[in-house]
Structures are given as C-alpha cells and as structure tokens.
Amino acid sequence: MTETPSTPAPPQPPANRGEAIKAAMLSALVIPGAGQWYNRQWLKGTFVCLVFLIASLAVLLPLGYFIAMYYIQIGQNNLDQAEKSIQFLRNEFSNFCILAFSSIVLYIYSIWDAYAQALRKPPRA
C-alpha cells in the first residue's frame, strides 16, 4: 500500500474571532470594561470601568477647572490670581501625567483583554 503525501489543511481562524472582535470594539468604542461585560466577566468589567473613570476624571476635572479659572481671572484683569491657577497646574503636572498614562494603559489593556478572553471561551450558541 502506497501512501500519497497529503497537503496540510490551511489554518482556520478561531471560531470565536467574530466574538473577540466585538468584545474588543466594545471596550474601544463604548467604554473600557464594556468588552469584559460582553464576555460576561461582570466583576472585571466593573472594576476596569470604575478605575478608568476615576483616573480620567482625576485628570480632567481639576485640569478643566484651573484652566477655566485662569481665563476667568485674565478676563477680569486679575493677573495674580491667574498666575496662581497656572502655578497649581505646574506643581501637579507630574501627578496629572501619571494619572493620564494609567488611563491610557488601562484603556489599551481593556481592549486586549476583551479580545483575548473572547478567543478563549467556547462559542455562544
């Protein structure tokens, strides 16, 4: 009996690839943590969402407030108060950078994790 060499089958994409892309897109476009919720990882999704919101708001709220105060003080010709607003931002710049960086890292992690977890789970019926 002679055996004929068989050609290997072309690699098939994972059955969950569409689900993984949906989960990653939810985390990317809606809010970090939404992809985890889509994957039914309720606790992880809630944790990621809350940490992202807290870190983002800890940067955006004070930044917006002190920039608005700066322009209000400039408009009222109160240059000393305007300088104090900017001085606070200068003093806290490193803290803002750390929080902004952590928000970006968490955002990227959320997308990657949602995609990876969706690939690992069995397909939905």
N, C-alpha and C positions, 0 to 999 in steps of 0.2 A: 504494500500500500504506500503510495507516494503522497506526501503532504505538499500542498501548494502554500507558498508563503501568503499569509493574509495581511492585508494592509490595516493598520490600526484605524479605528474609528476616529473621526475628528472630535476634538474636545467639545463637549456640550456645555453651554452656560448653565450655571446653577438654576434649579427650578425656582428659587426664591429671588432671583435677581430683580425682577419687577417690584416685588415687595420691598426689597432692600433699597431700591432707588426711591420708592415712595416715602419710606421712613426717613431717608437722608434728606429728601427735599422738604419734608415737613419740618425737620429741625433747621434747615437752612432758610426756608421762606416764611414760616409761621413764627416760631419762637423756639429757642433751644429747649429741648425737653419734649417737644411735640412728637418727634420721631420715636422717642422712648415710650411715650404713651401709645403710639400706634403699634409698637411691638409688645404692648401690654406689660411694660415694666413701669408700673404706676409710681412706685416709691422713687426709683431712679429719675424718672421724668420730672416728678415734682421737685426733687432736690436740685436737679440741674437748672430747672426753670427759676426756682427761687434764688439760687446763688447767682445766676446770671442777672436777674432783675436787681438784686441788692447791689451787686458790684457795679452794674451800669448806672443805676440811679445815684450811687455814692459818688460817681464822677459827674454825671450830667446835671444834677440839681445844684450843687454848690457852684459848679462852673458857670451855669446859666445865670444863677443869682448874682454872682460877683461881677460878671460881665455886664449884666443889666444895670447893676448899681453903679458901675464905672461910667456908663453912658448917661445915666440919670444925673450923676454928680457933675459930669462935664457939661451937660445941658444947663445946669443951674450955676455954672461957673464956680463950683466948689472943688477946686483942683486938689486941695489937701485930702479931702475925703475920697476923691477918685484915685489918688495915689495909694491910699490905704487899701482900697479894694484890689488893686493890682498887686500890691505887696503881699496880701494874703495868698493870692494865686501863685506868686513866685515862691513863697515859703512852702506851700503844699504841692508844688509841681511833681516832686518825686512820688508822693502818695497817689496823685492822680494817674501818673504813668503806670504805677504798679497795678492799680485797680483796672485801668483801661486794658492793659496787657492781659490780666487774668480774665477779663470778659471775653477778649478775642480768643484766648486759648480755650476757654470753656465752650465758646461757640463752635470752634473747629472740632473739639473733642465730641461734642454732641452730634455733629453730622457724621463723623467717622464711626462712633459707637452705634448709632442708629442703623447705619448701613451694615456694619459687621454683625450685629446681633440679628438683623433680619436675614442675613445669609445663613446663619447657624440654625435657625429654628425651622421646624417642619413646615411645609406649605400649608396655607389655610385652605379649608375645604370649601 
